[in-house]
């Protein structure tokens, strides 16, 4: 099983206006100044792609209706990493450390 992990500590958000079939929003993930991943958000399930590695970056694809919950995770949790199982074609955004019960977030 091939596993790819990329830690990240900052991000940039892009919301796109276009009639073309592009992701309507994206979040670029950075570790320091290094671009390590991209979270893309599509209008519906038809646009969602299987996770993959592109130029050594992890790309995870979601529907636009999940944008707020993903952004909430980025705003409220740390440290974070992108995780990709290249054999199973699935990926995640993970907390890198154990979270204490009852933390009150």
N, C-alpha and C positions, 0 to 999 in steps of 0.2 A: 504494500500500500504506500503510495507516494503522498506525503503530507508536506504542505508548504505553509509556513507561518510568517507573518510580518507584523511586528509591533508598530504602533503609531501613536503619536502624541499631539497631533494637531490636524486640522482639516479645513477645506475650503468648500463652500456651497455654490452651486450654479443652478439657476432656474432658467430654462430655455423657452423662448418664444419662437415657434417655427411651425410651418405647415408640413414640413418634411417629417418622415418617420424616424425621429431621433428620440433618445431618452429625454423626457420632459424636465428632469432634474438629475443632478449628479453631485456626489460628494467625493472629492479627492482627499485621500488620506496620506499624511506625511509623517516620517520619523525624522525629526530635525528638519532639514531642508530636502531630504530624499523623498521623492514621490513613490509610495510603496503599494498603493491600491486605489481602486475606483469603485464606488457604489453608485449604480445607475438605476434610475426609476422610470418605468414605462407606463403608458396610459392604461394598459390592460395586460392580461396574462400572455397574449399573443406575442408581445414584444420581449418578454422575459427570456433571457438566455441562460444556459447552464453556466455555472461558474467556470472560470478558466484563468490561466496565467498569460499575460500579454506583456512583452518586454520586461520580464521579471517583476511584474505588478499583478496582484490578485484583483480580479474583476468579479464583483458580485452584483447580481441583477434582481431587482424587486419591482413590484407594481407601485404606482404612485401613491396608492392609498396607504402604503406602509412608511412613507417618507417621514411623517411626524414622529412615529414611534422610534424609527432608527435615529433621527436627529436627537430625540430625547435621550436615548441611550448614550450617544456621543457627548451630550452636554452634562450628563450626570454620573457617568462611571469612568474610572481610570484605575490602573492602566489597562489599555485595550490592545487587542491584536486581531488581525484578519487571519482566518484559518481556511485552508482549502484541501480537500481530499480529492486528488486528481483522478484516482481510480474510480471512486464512487460518484464523481461529478457533483459534489455538494460542498458548500462553504458556509462560514459563520463569522459573526463579529463576537468576540469572546472577551470576558474580563480575564486578565492574566493571573490574577491572584484570587485566593479565597475571599469571599465576602462574609463579614460577620452577620449572624442572625440578629434581627431587630435593630439594624443600623439606623433606621428612621429616614431613609431617603425618600 
